């Protein structure tokens, strides 16, 4: 069946190449130019021209040349304010919208200073944006001064702190609007839909970003694949910088963290180059399973280069280049810091490490067809090479939830072509698009058993596994032993505790995707209508085709500076590519099937791309010129909903698929543009994540099995979170500033928390419920090691667990914790009252001086950043099925010196 489909794919691709109209996500910036004249029509040179967006913090300044012409390049799509100042003339202000790559021309006539006339903008009108799609805009001025929690995953930290609807997770992960990893990036128009957290890939460095637009509303037709949260990034350009500008910096901080790098912008009217280079070395690269940092060193090197060149006023090319390498240790727990073999000999500590190399090249050709039409054609190749190295002594990889030693070499190469045509005229802003991409997956895994208990051929009289045997036939009753009926002979040759060797497995595939879209934004008076349709053809280890209508409408009440909006999107949800082949075909391999069956049934099950119906309704309201509010209510219903699972404590994380999910919630943002040196924003959200059984795809799935269809809250669910950011610049010294963050997280669902429940059908802690010898209700804690009890902060009748002492059981009313929320006896419900991580508040500050020596062109800067300043002892998650247990970072200080020119 596949060959005809592949043939149709190829023929369709050729047709698209011939018709060439559109892109998955066309460019993310435009250009603005104009001529400034006096009342007689004569041009005025040396006029100071500022381009401002008070909400995002965007601010650029230039001057008109001898012909009275000004230019702004690489402007992110947004509404702006043009401010003109020239001695002898009245100051003038003009509003302009940059909504596409079609160049915008705004020529302005200045009035003489003796005149009383000037062009002004309505109060508050440029604080609201008449757009049906909710989004958050963040510019370089905010990025530079926002205290970030993670140096090695700063882009994720930036999105988490500044965008509503985002729940923070460990290791640079974030849950966008109730989904795990259903996020995509559009990097200058290049679609990136694979995971970008620091345990899967390497992100683009923050130094390379000019601005971000984080789309939390229903996506327009140009975005597809993974759209729960769409992060549109515009990179920095050197075009227009006739004088080189840049910076050099170095920093040192807690955990022996050293960071250094620099950037350079240089170019002219027809060309430009932006280069950013940075390096990081730290003693806490990943979030660990203990608050104490153990075995968590890592380093990272980034190189990003953007080259722009204009062949003429109508044709240009822009190319992004990136190479990033990261190397890091897998953090140890107290349990894995002193591991012994089956004979009691020490073989630890566990010493697992990873290396990830990311390469990306993305050229784009742009041609201005006429004053209303622009055409783009681009290509891209991005490659992630993930290498996981086990301990030098494989037996040291044994842990409380890991029975195997694992090595992995995995590559993900995404290559594609995109092209777009935009037409802007009158009330219409039309886009048509197409993109074709292939993702080549190569997965190499090496695995062996290191737990002598896992597959013992013999049991003693008490039914406990024993060492020293390789054949159940040798377990004679004369020795008091009996054969183990659960023994699997397939695993014996790969059991290192019984003289076995390591097993190797290889899987590969190529996932092909074709997307077409067409959309129009219609501006009719105070109304804006988004109408569009998208078509996706997916051909991976399963095949799907879907048509996806997208509609939205917004209305501006100008008298009150109010925008009302509502939108709907139908989207196709595709499987995650990381370990996709393993998840679909792993159970077809007898050895891997035996390994996975140690965790439960293992039946090979393909993934069927899902579909989602989502709606958003909200408003944006400006209050004068000093405050703007934006809020949305969200509801998302997905058939075939995706998540991740993990093999024990190994790095083999693989996609799985549930029957459906329902995700309702709200997301709010309040922004205070800078006034008298003070600016601030507050983001807050509450997003539920209700998933429904059965599991229907991925390793371990049992499709067709009758089971519970009751909903449960998955570990992306958080009742409430908020971030408050306050920034203050000294009025008498604009280069001195102070930044403050308050991040509150209500706590993700933590399904592994022990609790007591003997009633109800939708409960997750029945197996831990026991009756004590005194007849009172109790909780069985023997399934957790002492260290795991310590990690959960368990307290039994006032006695705290430690890494070396704990409990086997506790009375139901006496078990408490300061790190996880344990439901009261007989109240736990997987849907309505699941166990959660305890709420936490984290406070960060940054203090900076950007011009210590009062220089004009050359400036020396100092900065001190402190994160988690109260040294809050708190968890991200506890024994998560995806990522295990992780603590938030302890208090950390970083001092930085910079030189700017």
N, C-alpha and C positions, 0 to 999 in steps of 0.2 A: 504493500500500500504506500510506502514512503516514497518510492521513486517518482510516481506521478506527481505527488505533492511537492517534492523538491523541484521537479521540473517546472511546475506552475510557479513556485517561488522565484526561480531564476527568470522565467519569462516575464513575470510581473515586475521584477527588479529592473529588467531591461526597459520595460515600458515606462516605469517611473523615471529612469535616467533620461529617457527621450523627452518626456513631458515636463520633467523637473519643475516641481512647484512645492517647496516647503521644507520644514525641518521639525524634528522632535521638539527642539527648543531653540528657536533662532537666536540671533545675538542678544545680548543683555544690555547693550548701551547704544546711545546715539550721539550725534554731533550737533552743536549749536553755533551759528555764526550770525553776523549782522553788521550793519554800517551805522555809525553814529554821526548825526549831522546837526548843524545849528539851524535857527529859524529861516536862514536864507537858502538852506540846502547844501552849504559847504561842509565838507567832512571835518571832523574834529579828532586830531591825534591825541594820544596820551590820556584818554578818558579811563578812569579806574572802573572796571566792570567786575562786579561780584555776582556769583551764581550761588543761591542759598536754598536749602531745604531745612526749615527749622525743626522738623520732626525727626528726620534721620540724622541730622547733624552735618549734612554735606555742605561744604563751603569751599569755593574756588575763586581765585582773583586773577585777573589779567588786565592788560591795557590795550587800547586800540593802537594800531600801527599808523604809519604815515598816511594811509588811505582811509583812516577812520574805521578800519575793520577789526573786529574781535573774533576770536575762535575759542571754543571749548570742545575738547575731545573726550571720548570715552565716558559719557554721562549716563549713569544708570537710569532706567525708566522710572520717572517720578514727576510730580509737579514741582516747579521751582519758582524762585523769585529772582529777577534780574535787578540789581541795584547799580545805578550809574552815579558817579561823582566826578566833578570837574570844576576847578576854580573858575568863577565867573558865570557859572550856569547853575540853575536849580537842580538839586538832586532829583532823580527820577527812579521809579520802581515799576516793573512790569512783570506780570505773571506769564509763565510758559509751561506747557506740558511736553515732556519727552516720553512718547508712548511707543515708539518703534525705532528701527534703524534708519528710517527715512530722515535725511538731514533737515533740520529746522532752521529757518532764517527769521530773525527778529531784528528789524532795523528801527531805530528810535531817534526822534528829533528832540533835542534838548532845548529848553527855553532859557532865555537870558536871566541872570540872577535878579534883575530889576522886575521881572515879571512875577506874578503871584501864582502862575499855573504850574502844576507838576502832575505827573502820572502816579497814581497810588493804587494800592491793592485793597480790596475790602477787608475790614478787620476780621481776622480769623479765617478768611476764605481759603488761604493756602495751608491751613492746618488739617483740613479734611480733604479726602480724595474720593471723587465720585467713581467708585469702582465696585462692581458686584462681588469681587473676590477679596476676602479678608487676608491681609498680609502685614508683615512687620519689616520696616526698612531700617538698616543699620549701616552707618557710614564709618569711614576711617577715623574720623575725629572721636567717635565713641569707642571704636575698637582699641585705639591707642591707650585709652585711659580706664578701661574696664578691668578691674581685678579678676583674673581668670584662675580657676581652681587647678587646671591641668596644663603643664607646659608641653607635655608630649602629645596631647590631643586638644590643642587650644581651639580649633574650629568647633568641635563638639561642645566644649565648655561655653564658647561664645553663644551658640544657638540655644543651649539649655538655659542660660541666664537671661537672655534678652527676648525670648519668644514665648508667648503663652501656649499652653497645651503640651509642654514638653516635660516629661518626668525624667529625673536624673538617675542614671545607673552607673555601675562601676566600669572602669577601664575605657572611659570615653564613649560608652554606649548611652543612647538616650531613646526614650520611647515617645515617638511623635504621635500625639492624639490617640493614645491607647493601643498602638501597634508596635510590634518589635521589628525594627529594621525595614519597615515599609516606607523608607525615606529615599529621596533621590536628590542628586545635585545636578545643577545645570551650570557648568563652568564655562563662561563666555559662550554659551550655547551648546557645549558638548554634554551629552547626557551621560551621567554616571549613576547607575542604579544598584551597584553592588555595595556591600557593606564597607563603611569607611572608618569604623572604630579601630583603635590601635592594636587589637588582637587579630584583625583580619587584613588590614591594608594600612597605607600611610596617607594621611590627609595632606591636602595642600596647606602650606604654612600660612599662618595669619598675616605674615609680612607681605604676602603677595596679593592680598584682598583689598580692593578699593571699597566695595560695598556688598551687602547681602540684602536680598529680599526673601524673607521666609514666608512661604505661602501656606497658610493654615486653612484657608477656605476651600471650597470645591474647585478643583483645578480646571483651568480652561483646556480646550482640546489639544493644545500644543504639548501638554505634559501627559505622560503615561507610564505604565509599568508598575512603579511603586510611588504612590502619590499621597500617602497619608500626610506627609510633610515634604514640601518641595523647597530646597534651598537654592536660590538663584544667585550665583556669585559672579561679580564683575571684578576682574583682576586689574591691577595697576598698570598703567601705560607710561612710557617715556615720551610719547609724541607731544610736541609743543614745548618741551623743556630745552630751550636753546642753551641755557646754562645748566650744567650738571647739578642735580640735587640728589641727596641721599643721606645715609646715616651708617654709623658703625656703633656697635654696642657690645658690652660684655656684662655678665652678671654672675653672682655666686649666692648660694642660699642653703637652707636646711637640707639634710640628707646628702650633703656634699654635691649639690646640684650646681653645675657650671653650664652657662649658656653663652653663646657668642655668635655674632653674624653681622650682616650689613646688607644694605640695598642701594641701588643706584638707578636713577632715572635720567635719561639723556636722549635728546632728539631735536627735531625741527618740525617745520610745517608738513613735511612729506614723509618723515620717518621717526621712529622712536624705539628705544630699547629699555626695558625694565628688568633688572636682575636682582634677585634676592638669594642670599646664601646664609645658612644658619646651621649650628650644631649644638647638641644637648648631650650632657652626660650627668646621670643622676643615680642616686642610691635608692630611689623609689619611683621606678618607671611605671609599674602596674599597681593597682590597688590590691592589697594583700588580704588573706583570710584571718590575719591577726592585726590588731591595732599597732602592735610592735612590728617594726619593719624587719623582715627576715628574708634574705635571698631575693632582692628585688632590684638589682642593678640593671641599668639599661642605657643605651645611647642612641642617638638619631642624628642623621645628617640630611639636610635639604638643599636642593638647588632648583630654583624656578627662574625661567627666563621667558619674557614675552617680547616678541619682535613685531613691530608694525612698519609697513612700508606702503606708500601711495605711489602707484605708477602714474596716476593722473588725478584730476579732480573727481573722476568718475570711478576709478578702479583702485583697489588696495588689497593687501593681504596682511593677515595677522596670524601669528603662530605662537602657541604656548608649548613650552618644553619643561618637563619636571623629572627629576630623579630624586628619590628619597630612599634611604636605607635605615632600618631600625634593627637593633639587636637588644634582647632583653631576657632576663631570667624569669621563670615562673615562680612567683612568691611561695614560700613554704609556710606551713602551719607548724605549731609545736609538735603535732603528730608526725609530720614528715621531716622533722629536723633530726630525728634519731631513730632510724629504721633498722630492724634486725631481720636476719633471714630465718628459715624454719628451724634452725638449730640454735637460735638465740645469739648468733654472732652479729655485731653491728656492721651494717653495710651502707648506712646513710651518712650524711643527710641526702635527701632527694636533690638532684641537680639538673633540672629540666630547663631548656633554653629555646628561644625562637629567634629567627631572623626573617625579616620581610623586606623585599626590595620592590619598589614601585617605579615604573617608567611610564611616561605619558608624552605623546606628541600629538598636537591638534592644530593643523593649519586651516585657515578659513579665507576664502576669496570673496570679496564684496564688490559689487558693481552697482552704481547708481544709474538706473535705466533712464529716469527722468526725475523731475522735482517731486513726483508722487510715488515713485516705485523704486524699490531696492531689491537686489538679488544677492543671495549668499550661496556658496557651495563650499563644503568643508569635509574633512576626513579626520579620523582619530584612531590611535592605537594606544591602548593602556594595558599594562601587564603587571599583575601582582604575583610575585614568587614567594610562597610561604614555606619556610623550612622549620620543622620542629625537631629538636634533638633531645633524646632521653638522657638519663643519667649515665655516666661512664660505666657504672656497675648497674646493669638493668634491674637487679633485685632491689636496688634502692628506690625504685619507682613505686613500690608497694605503699599504699596508703589506706586510710579508713574507708574510702569509697572508690579506690582504684586497685584493681586486681591484675592489670596488664601493664606491660611496658610498651610504649608506642613511639614510633618515629614516623614523621610525615614530610613528604616533599610534594607540594601542590602548587600548580600554576593556574591562573585565570587570565586569559588574554582576550580583551574586548576590542574588536576592530569594526569600523563602520564608516559609512558615508552619509552625509546629510546635506540638504539643500533647501533653500527657502526663498519665497517671493512675497514681499509685503507691498501693499498698495494703500496709501492714505490720501483721501480726498473727500472734502465735504464732511458729511456725518459718518463716513465709513472708515474703518481701520481694518483692512482685510488681510488675513494670512492664510496661505495654503502651504502644506508641508508634507515631507516624506523623509524617512530615515530607514536605512537598512544596516543591521549590525549582526555580527557573529561573535559568540563568546566561546572560546576554545577552553575546555576544562581538561586538566590532566591531574589525576589523583594517584599518588603512590603512598601506600601505607605499609608499615612493618609492625607486626604485633606479636606478642608472646605473653603467656601467663606467668606471673611472678608470685601468685598467692598459692601456697601449698594447700590451703583449705578449699579453694574454689572447685577443684575437680579431683578430689582424692578418691582413689579406687576403693579404699577400705574405710570402714567405720569401726569404732570400738564398741564395747557393750552398751555404752550410753548414747550411741548414735553420733558421736563426734568424729570428725575427720582425723586421720592419723597419717604420719609420714612414713617413708621408707618402702612404699609399694608402688608398682607400676601396672599391676594386673589384678583385677578383682578375683581371679581364680586363685590367687595366692592368699586370699583372706580366709584362712581356715578357722573353724570354730575351736580347734585345739589351742589357738593363740588367743581366743576370746574375741576374734574379729569377725566381721561380716562384710560381704560385698556391698558397695554403695550402688543402689539401684539408679541413682541420678548421675552416675559416672558417664562421661561422654568420651569414647575412645578417639574421636576426631581431634580433640584438643591435646591428647597426650603427647604427640610428636612436637608440640609447640609449648610445652610446659617446662620452663627453665628450672623449676624446682625439682624436676624429675628427669633431668638430662636432656631436655628437648632443645630445639633451636627456634629461631625467629621466622615467622611466616610473612611473606611479601604478597601484596595485592595491588593490582593496577587497574584503574578505570579511566575512561575518557569518553568525551562526547563533544559535539559542537551544537550550541543552541543558536538557532537562527530566528531573527525577529524582523518583521517589516511593519512599519507604522505609517499611516497616512492621516492627515487631518486638514480640516478647513474651518475657519472661524471668522467671524466679523464682530467688531465692537462698534455699535451704532450709538452715536451721541445725538439725542433729539431733545434740545432744550435742557431741562433739568433731569431728563431720563438718560440712562445708559443701559444698553442691552448687549449682553454677550450671548451669541448663538454660535454653535459649532458642533461638529461631529468628528469623531476619531475612529479609525479602524485599525486593529492590531491583528497580525498573523504571527502566531507563536509556534515554532517547530523545534522542540527539544526532545526530551524523553517522553513527551506527550505532545499532542497537537491541539491547538485551539484557535478559533477566529471569533472576534467579537466586534460589534459596532457599538460605539459609546457616545450617546448624545450628551452635550454639555450646554446648559443654559444658565443665565443669571441676569438679574435686573437690579438696578439701584436708582434711587431718586434723591435729589438734593433739595432740601428746604432752605433756600438761601437766606431767608430772613432770620433763621435761628442757627445757621451753619450746621445743619443736620444732614446726614446721609443715611438713608434706609436701604438695606440690601437683602437679597435672598438669592440662593443659587442651588443648582442640582448638578450632579455628575454621576454618570455611569462609568465605572472603571474596570479594567481587567487586572486581576492580581496574579502575578507570575511567581513561580517558585524561586527561592533563594538559590544562587549558583554555588555557594560554598559547600563542598562535599555533597553536591547534588547526586552524582553518580553513585556514591557509596550509599546514600539514603534510599535510592530506588533499586539498586542491584545488589546491595550488600547481602541480603538474605538469600540470594541465589548462589552465593559462595558457601560451601559447607563449613569451612573453618570460621568465617565471619558470622555465619548463622549461629554456630555453636557459641561464639563469644557473646553475641547480642542476646542469645537466649538465656544467658546467665542473669540478664536483667528482666526478662519477660519474653512472651511469644514473639517470634520474628517471622513475619510473612512479607514477601516482596509486594509492594504496592506502589503503582505509579502515581504521579501528581497530575491532577487535572487543574489547569489554571482557573482560578475562581473569578467571580464577578461581584462587584460592590455597587450598591445604591447609596449615595450619600447626599445629605442636604444640609444647608447652612442658612441661618437667618440671623441678622444682626443689624447694628447701627454704628455710626461714628458721629461723635458730637464734639464740637469745639466750644469752649467757654472763653470768650474773648480771644486774646492772643497768647494766653499763658497756660492753657491746659486743653488737651484733647483726649477723649475717651473712645475706645473701640471695643466692641463686644460681640460675640457670636454664640449662638446655640448650635450644637452639632449633633447629628445622628447619622450613624453609618451601619449598614447591614450588609454582611459579607457572606456569600456562599463559597465554601472551600477556603477557610481562613488559615494562614500560615503562622508557624512559630518555629523555634529551634529546640532540639534536645541535645544531649551530650552523653558520650560513652564514659561513665564513671567520672573521674577527675582528669581525663585526658583532654587534649586540644581538639579531638574529633567531635566537632559540633555539626549537626546535620539538620536539614529542614524536615519538618513534619507538617501534616495538614489535618485540621479539624473540620467537622461537618459544617459549622457556620459560627459566626460571631455577631454580637450586637454591641456597638460602642456609642453610647450617648454621652453628652457632657457640655461644658461651656468653657470659653477662653476669653479673657479680658485683658486689655492693656490701657494704661493711663500714661500719657507722656506730658512732660512739662518742658517746653523749649527753653533754651537759656535766656534767663532774665536777670540782669544785675549779677551775672556770674554764677547763678544757680540753675542747674538743670537736673531732671530726674525722670525715671520711668518706673512703673509698677506693672508686672505681668502676673496673672493668676489664672488658675484653671482647675477644673474637676472633670476627670475623664474616666468613665468606667470601661472595663474590658471584660465582657461576658462571652465566654466561649462555650460551645455545645459539643458534647460527645456525639458519635464516636470519633476516634482518630481514624482517618480514612486514607492517609498517605504517609509514606516514609518508613524508615527502619522501625521495626517493632509493631507496625500497624497490623490490625486484624480486621480488614474490611469484611463486611457482611456479618460480623459477630453481633448478636443481640446484646446490647449493654445499656447503660444509663444514658439517657438523652438530656438529663437535667443540666442546667448551665452551671459553670464554675467561673470564679474570678481568676484570670491568669495573672502572672506576676508583672504585667504592664499596668495593672489597675492601681490608681492612686486617687484617693478621695479629694485631696486638695494639695496644691503647691503654689508658691508665690515667690517672686524675686522683687526686691525693692533696690533700686540703684539711685544713689544721690551723688551729684558731682558739684563741686564748688571751685570757682576760680577767683583768686583775690582781685578785688576791683582796682587796687592800686598797683598790682603786678600780675599781668595777664599770663605770665609764664609759670606761675606757681598755682598748683591745683591739688585738690583732695578728692578721692573717690571712695565710696562706701557701698558694699553689697550686704543685703540680708536675704538669705535663701532659706525658705521654710519648705520642708517636704513632709506630707502627712503620712508617708510610709507605703511602700509597695507591698502587694500581697506576698506572703511568705508561707507557702504551703507545707513546708517541712516542720513547722513548729509543733511540738507535742501539745496535746490538749485532751480533755475528757469529754466524750460524747457517746451516749448509748441510745439516743433517740433520733428519729428523723432519717430520711433516706438519702439526703444530699449532704453527707458529712464526710470529712476527710481525715478524722482522727480516731475512728473506731478501733483500729488495731492497738492503739496505745492505751485504751481504757481497760482497767483491771479492777478487781476487788482486793483490797488489802486483807491481811490476816485478821485485822480487827473488824472486818466487815464493812469498812468505809470505802468510798470510791477512791481509786488511785490511778496514777498514770505510769505506764511502763516506760522507763528511760534507757533500758538496756540496749536499744538500737542506736544510741548516740554514744560516741566516745566521750571521755571526760573533757577533752579539749573542745569537742563540738558543743558540749553543754556550756563550757566557758565562753565560747564564741557567741552563743545565744544569750549569754548573761543570765542563765538560769539560777534561781534562788529557791531552795526547798526548805520551808519552815525557818526562814531567816538565815540559812547557811548557803553561801555562794559556792558555785562550782569553780574549780581552778583547772589549769591545764593537766594537773596530775591527780586530781581527786574530784569525785562527783557522786552521782546517785544511780542506782539501778531502778528505783521507783520512788514515787512521792505521792502524798495524798493530794487529791484533786484541788482542794481549796488552799493548799499550802504552796503551790508552784507559782512563782512570779518571775518577772524579768524586767530589767531596765532597758533592754535592747530590742525585744520583740513583744508584741501584744498577744497575750494568751487569752482566748475567749473564756468567759466564765463557764463552769461545768454545765454541760448540756445546752449550750447556746451556740456552739460553733456550727456554721453553715457555709458551705463552699461558695454560695452565691450571695447570701445576705450578711453574713458575719464571718468572713474568713480570717485566719491569723494574718497579722501584718507586722512589718518592721515598725518600731516605735517612731513617732514623729521626731523631727530634729530641726534645729535652727543653726545655720552656719553663717558666720560673719567674716567678711573680708574687707580689707582697706588697702588703698594705694595712695601714696603721697609723692608728688613729683615737682621738680623744678626743671623747666625745659630750656632755660637760658641763664645758667648760673653766673657766667662771666659777662653778661649784658652785651653779647656780641651782636653784630648786625647780620652778616652772612653766615659766619661760623658760630655755632652754638654748642655749648656743653650742657648735658642734662644729667640729672640724678633722679633716681626713683627707688622707693622702698615699697614692697608689696608684702602684705601679711595675710595669709589665708587661714581660715578656721582659728581666728584669734582667741577664742575661748577654749580651744583644744577640746572641742566636743567629741565625746566618745560615743560613736554611733555606727550603725550598719547601713550599707546600701541594700544588701540582700542576705538571706541565710539559706544555705543549701539549695539555691535555685537550681532547677532542672537544667538551666542553660549555662549558668556561670558559677555555681557554687556559692561560697560565702566571701563577702568582701566588706571591709571597713572603709569609712571615709578617711581622707588623709588627716593625720595629726597636724597640729599647728606648724606652719612653715613660713619662714621669712626669706625674702629674696631682695638683694640690693643690686641695682643696675646703674652703670655709667654709660652714657651715649655721647657721640659726637655727630652733630648734624650740620650739613652744608648745603 
